[in-house]
Amino acid sequence: MDVTKFLVSLVTVMTVLLVATISVSATTDEIVTIESVKIDGITEVFNEDISVIAGEKISVQVIFEALENASDVRIEAELRGVKSSPDVEVLVGDVEEGKRYIKTLSLTVPHDLKNIVSDDIVLEITVWNKDFKTNVDEITLRVQRSAYDVAVMSVETSQTINAGDTFAVDIVLKNIGYNDLDDLYVTAAIPALGVISKAYFGDLVAIEVDDDDSDKSDTVRGRMYLTMPFSAGQGVYSLEVGVTNEDLSLSQVKQVFVANEVPNEVIKSGNSLILVNPSNKIKIYNVIPESPATVSNSVVVVPAGSSKTVEVSSNGAKTFTVNILSGDRLVGTVDFTGTTGLGTGYSDVNTASPTTVLVVILTIIFVVLLVALIVLLTKKPEKEEFGESYY
């Protein structure tokens, strides 16, 4: 009886081992025969003579013949080096034995080459499904830096910028290309506000250059200055940094927040308009009422950091509008109702009590004086006033 049990157990174990062996054998069987691999149209014959450019996309075309009838077949490719690329997988679908298939994958060449201009990188390709797998022999490619390329390593500025402030933008550039970069110019701009500054950042040598000349470097740091308009509305803006020379042109965007606590240039108070100049330059306003309404002054000159009051008379009109322009720019539109000229509706302006108006005006004067003091304290030498300083 014990012998019988032993034999039954032995047969069971052998059966399990046989099934497991068959399963492992099935999962390791080849599913396809690779006929050719092309890198960007060049046929790879395992000579290790194909070169690719760091950071660029390459196409990998694989032609193969199916060795089995199989479903849900997939092909996967990956580039491995100092830094690997993400796996790229494409569905082939169902294949029939003896038939040929072609699939193309797109991969991004890793950009990290440390402190060298070129290096080897390995392309791995696998064709598989749940039952079969074929691994293509590793393909060695040569990866090189771009001929001309620069990295904007950092763009640093204040997290919050007040309207009217002059602020610094610190920029660090590094030559990550194969060749030297000559005569680099950098622009810093907020296009939405028409703010722009340009500076000369000089030359950058290629990373592999070994030179004792301290004036030559593959990295440069520079500081530029921009002035935020007093009229800038509060919110988030795009600060664009552009780098150009004869061989390249690129840009990088950073978001900045602009705070503006200065009120509108036109404040409505009863049957009067208060014109506020929050800037550090004299302003001329044109006040244009709808007939038959009139104003005490149609042309108002307001010195920097101050305000002036314009009286409005309805002359019997029940409703009318007053437009205020600074040059050809409309800075406010005020709607009045009532024969007394006292307005209850408004557009693009603030309505305030006399006390509030006084506080606002004093606040504006204080802000302008504070800005002027900051500008004087941070003022650079004459050659840097145009935002073209670097170090």
Secondary structure, DSSP 8 states (H G I E B T S, - for coil): -HHHHHHHHHHHHHHHHHHHHHHHHHHHS--EEEEEEEETTEEE-S-S--EEETT-EEEEEEEEEESS-EEEEEEEEEEESSS----EEEEEEEE-TT-EEEEEEEEE-----TT-SEEEEEEEEEEE-SS-EEE---EEEEEE--SS-EEEEEEE--SEEETT-EEEEEEEEEE-SSS-EEEEEEEEEEGGGTEEEEEEEEEE--TT-----TT--SEEEEEEEEE--TT--SEEEEEEEEEE-SS-EEEEEEEEEEE-----SEEEETTEEEEEE-SSS-EEEEEEE-TT-EES-SEEEE-TTEEEEEEEE-TT-SEEEEEEEETTEEEEEEEEESTT---S--BSSEE--HHHHHHHHHHHHHHHHHHHHHHHHH---GGGTTS----
